[in-house]
Amino acid sequence: MRIRPMRPEDVGAAERLTALACGSDRPDDRRRHWSDRARHLLTTDPGGCWVADDDGGAVVAGVAIALRRDLLWVLSTYAVHPDHQGRGIGTALLDAAVGYGAGCLRGMLTSRPDPQALRRYRGAGFTLHPTMRLTGVVDRSALPAVDGVRPGTTADLDLVDSVDRRVRGATHRPDHPFVMAHSTLLVCDLLTGSGYAFLAPRGVTRLAATNRAVAQRLLWSALARTTPGSPVNVRNLTSDQEWAIDVGLVAGLRLDQDAYLALRHMRPPAPYVPSLAFG
Ligand SMILES: CC(C)(COP(=O)(O)OP(=O)(O)OC[C@H]1O[C@@H](n2cnc3c(N)ncnc32)[C@H](O)[C@@H]1OP(=O)(O)O)[C@@H](O)C(=O)NCCC(=O)NCCS
């Protein structure tokens, strides 16, 4: 096996092997979304996208996709095909992806509770923070009246950047077009603080605010805007995000164990709901 830079023609094989490795049967729209995101990151971070192949290029056995945003390194995707695991491919791919972060001060990734992956991340110097998730159907009778939150537009992306810089030390600037195309932006900009949330059909995919009161307003507004009767989720919550857990429990959502937030040279940002793919 050789480790080489990923190319656009690898995206289909990478999508399939990540679904197999993660044991998830993605429906068509999720497959398309995964592939569009991989193509987006191939454009923004070609140096962070790596695959393992059989040298002839016929078999793509593994993939690692990393991104750099300001001085923050983020691992977005990491998997080896189940038929090829346990032979050192994952270690070599992670080395390549971590190498792309040379010069970055901090690192972040969200990990499934996969023992091999956790072993690799701890070996690479990451601190593993267990996370919780909120899932279920919002109890609409629990929704309070919330003001000060409005739908955002591209004119609000400077606010998003400044909140991101303050809360997690790095923006998501190159990802704005992709994220805006796939989710709804909510913004809160008050004298006492500001923040934003991204809402997709399956739930809140990212939220950041300069204080907990603003974060709670945003989360309540996001939950109020979900489709009545449809299941939603809010994931990747370390114990630093009790402001979110308290809202979710009042909203009738179920709290249980999720996975891990792995961080290097930083504490969990708060109040913050990290994105699965963009940190
Ligand atoms: C996590 C994952 C990518 C690791 O890939 P992998 O190829 O199995 O990892 P490796 O083979 O490098 O490491 C597994 C072990 O095999 C060992 N190994 C076996 N043969 C080896 C060889 N020829 N050379 C080097 N190491 C070898 C490694 O040393 C390692 O053992 P260690 O933990 O004691 O160091 C893979 O298990 C996976 O895809 N998991 C499911 C998907 C997932 O959960 N991804 C992460 C989600 S965020």
The ligand as an SDF file (V2000), in Angstrom:
LIG
                    3D

 48 50  0  0  0  0  0  0  0  0999 V2000
   -9.1640    3.8570   13.0970 C   0  0  0  0  0  0  0  0  0  0  0  0
   -8.6750    3.1910   11.8420 C   0  0  0  0  0  0  0  0  0  0  0  0
   -8.6400    4.2090   10.7050 C   0  0  0  0  0  0  0  0  0  0  0  0
   -7.2560    2.6250   12.0780 C   0  0  0  0  0  0  0  0  0  0  0  0
   -6.7880    2.0510   10.8690 O   0  0  0  0  0  0  0  0  0  0  0  0
   -5.8660    0.7410   10.8510 P   0  0  0  0  0  0  0  0  0  0  0  0
   -5.2900    0.6470    9.4980 O   0  0  0  0  0  0  0  0  0  0  0  0
   -6.6430   -0.4180   11.3450 O   0  0  0  0  0  0  0  0  0  0  0  0
   -4.7430    1.1400   11.9210 O   0  0  0  0  0  0  0  0  0  0  0  0
   -3.2860    0.5170   12.0520 P   0  0  0  0  0  0  0  0  0  0  0  0
   -3.2170   -0.7910   11.3320 O   0  0  0  0  0  0  0  0  0  0  0  0
   -2.3150    1.5540   11.6580 O   0  0  0  0  0  0  0  0  0  0  0  0
   -3.2070    0.3090   13.5750 O   0  0  0  0  0  0  0  0  0  0  0  0
   -3.7920   -0.8440   14.2000 C   0  0  0  0  0  0  0  0  0  0  0  0
   -2.7250   -1.6480   14.9020 C   0  0  0  0  0  0  0  0  0  0  0  0
   -2.1350   -2.5660   14.0020 O   0  0  0  0  0  0  0  0  0  0  0  0
   -0.7200   -2.5730   14.1960 C   0  0  0  0  0  0  0  0  0  0  0  0
   -0.0780   -3.0860   13.0030 N   0  0  0  0  0  0  0  0  0  0  0  0
   -0.3840   -4.2730   12.4780 C   0  0  0  0  0  0  0  0  0  0  0  0
    0.3810   -4.5060   11.4050 N   0  0  0  0  0  0  0  0  0  0  0  0
    1.1780   -3.4590   11.2170 C   0  0  0  0  0  0  0  0  0  0  0  0
    2.1670   -3.1260   10.2560 C   0  0  0  0  0  0  0  0  0  0  0  0
    2.4850   -3.9620    9.2640 N   0  0  0  0  0  0  0  0  0  0  0  0
    2.7580   -1.9320   10.3570 N   0  0  0  0  0  0  0  0  0  0  0  0
    2.4530   -1.1110   11.3570 C   0  0  0  0  0  0  0  0  0  0  0  0
    1.5130   -1.3830   12.2790 N   0  0  0  0  0  0  0  0  0  0  0  0
    0.8820   -2.5420   12.2230 C   0  0  0  0  0  0  0  0  0  0  0  0
   -0.4480   -1.1650   14.5470 C   0  0  0  0  0  0  0  0  0  0  0  0
    0.7810   -1.0490   15.2440 O   0  0  0  0  0  0  0  0  0  0  0  0
   -1.5960   -0.8370   15.4570 C   0  0  0  0  0  0  0  0  0  0  0  0
   -1.3350   -1.3130   16.7540 O   0  0  0  0  0  0  0  0  0  0  0  0
   -1.0690   -0.3280   17.9810 P   0  0  0  0  0  0  0  0  0  0  0  0
   -2.3990    0.2880   18.3100 O   0  0  0  0  0  0  0  0  0  0  0  0
   -0.5680   -1.2270   19.0530 O   0  0  0  0  0  0  0  0  0  0  0  0
   -0.0750    0.6820   17.5280 O   0  0  0  0  0  0  0  0  0  0  0  0
   -9.5880    1.9970   11.4630 C   0  0  0  0  0  0  0  0  0  0  0  0
   -9.6060    1.0860   12.5290 O   0  0  0  0  0  0  0  0  0  0  0  0
  -11.0020    2.3900   11.1100 C   0  0  0  0  0  0  0  0  0  0  0  0
  -11.2760    2.6960    9.9570 O   0  0  0  0  0  0  0  0  0  0  0  0
  -11.9330    2.3370   12.0730 N   0  0  0  0  0  0  0  0  0  0  0  0
  -13.3380    2.5440   11.8070 C   0  0  0  0  0  0  0  0  0  0  0  0
  -13.6550    3.9380   11.3470 C   0  0  0  0  0  0  0  0  0  0  0  0
  -13.4930    4.9400   12.4180 C   0  0  0  0  0  0  0  0  0  0  0  0
  -14.0140    4.7460   13.4930 O   0  0  0  0  0  0  0  0  0  0  0  0
  -12.7760    6.0140   12.1040 N   0  0  0  0  0  0  0  0  0  0  0  0
  -12.5750    7.0620   13.0090 C   0  0  0  0  0  0  0  0  0  0  0  0
  -13.8150    7.8590   13.1440 C   0  0  0  0  0  0  0  0  0  0  0  0
  -13.4890    9.4420   13.6090 S   0  0  0  0  0  0  0  0  0  0  0  0
  1  2  1  0
  2  3  1  0
  2  4  1  0
  2 36  1  0
  4  5  1  0
  5  6  1  0
  6  7  2  0
  6  8  1  0
  6  9  1  0
  9 10  1  0
 10 11  2  0
 10 12  1  0
 10 13  1  0
 13 14  1  0
 14 15  1  0
 15 16  1  0
 15 30  1  0
 16 17  1  0
 17 18  1  0
 17 28  1  0
 18 19  1  0
 18 27  1  0
 19 20  2  0
 20 21  1  0
 21 22  1  0
 21 27  2  0
 22 23  1  0
 22 24  2  0
 24 25  1  0
 25 26  2  0
 26 27  1  0
 28 29  1  0
 28 30  1  0
 30 31  1  0
 31 32  1  0
 32 33  2  0
 32 34  1  0
 32 35  1  0
 36 37  1  0
 36 38  1  0
 38 39  2  0
 38 40  1  0
 40 41  1  0
 41 42  1  0
 42 43  1  0
 43 44  2  0
 43 45  1  0
 45 46  1  0
 46 47  1  0
 47 48  1  0
M  END
$$$$
